[in-house]
C-alpha cells in the first residue's frame, strides 16, 4: 500500500504538533511530523531505538546529550540509543520532517525530568 498524510493514521502530540504514521512495524517506524513555530517536545531517550530525523521543510533544532544542533531542510541527523534528546522549532516558520526509528519506539520512550 502507498502511504501519505492523506491516508495514514494521524495523531496530535505536544502543543498542536501533528504526526502521520507511514510505517509502524516492530523493526521500523516512519512518521511524518509537523511542528508549528515555537514548539518543542520533552527531553527523553530510547533504550533500544536508533533514530534519524530528516528535515523536509523549515529548520529544526535538536538537543542531543546537552549539545545543540541546527538541521536545515534537506539535511538529517542520527540519534543513538540511550541519548537524551528533543526536537524544537525555534523559528517563526512551520517545521516538517520524517522521523525514522529502528526498532520502533513503541513502548521505548523514557521521559527525563529536568
Secondary structure in CASP SS format (residue, H / E / C, confidence):
PFRMAT SS
TARGET T0000
AUTHOR 0000-0000-0000
METHOD secondary structure of the structure
MODEL  1
X C 1.00
X C 1.00
X C 1.00
X C 1.00
X C 1.00
X C 1.00
X C 1.00
X C 1.00
X E 1.00
X E 1.00
X E 1.00
X E 1.00
X E 1.00
X C 1.00
X C 1.00
X C 1.00
X E 1.00
X E 1.00
X E 1.00
X E 1.00
X E 1.00
X E 1.00
X E 1.00
X E 1.00
X C 1.00
X C 1.00
X C 1.00
X C 1.00
X E 1.00
X E 1.00
X E 1.00
X E 1.00
X E 1.00
X E 1.00
X E 1.00
X C 1.00
X C 1.00
X C 1.00
X C 1.00
X E 1.00
X C 1.00
X C 1.00
X C 1.00
X E 1.00
X E 1.00
X C 1.00
X C 1.00
X C 1.00
X C 1.00
X E 1.00
X E 1.00
X E 1.00
X E 1.00
X E 1.00
X E 1.00
X E 1.00
X E 1.00
X C 1.00
X E 1.00
X E 1.00
X E 1.00
X E 1.00
X E 1.00
X E 1.00
X C 1.00
X C 1.00
X E 1.00
X E 1.00
X E 1.00
X E 1.00
X E 1.00
X E 1.00
X C 1.00
X C 1.00
X C 1.00
X E 1.00
X E 1.00
X E 1.00
X E 1.00
X C 1.00
X C 1.00
X C 1.00
X C 1.00
X C 1.00
X E 1.00
X E 1.00
X E 1.00
X E 1.00
X C 1.00
X C 1.00
X C 1.00
X C 1.00
X C 1.00
X C 1.00
X E 1.00
X E 1.00
X E 1.00
X E 1.00
X E 1.00
X E 1.00
X E 1.00
X E 1.00
X C 1.00
X C 1.00
X C 1.00
X C 1.00
X C 1.00
X C 1.00
X C 1.00
X E 1.00
X E 1.00
X C 1.00
X C 1.00
X C 1.00
END
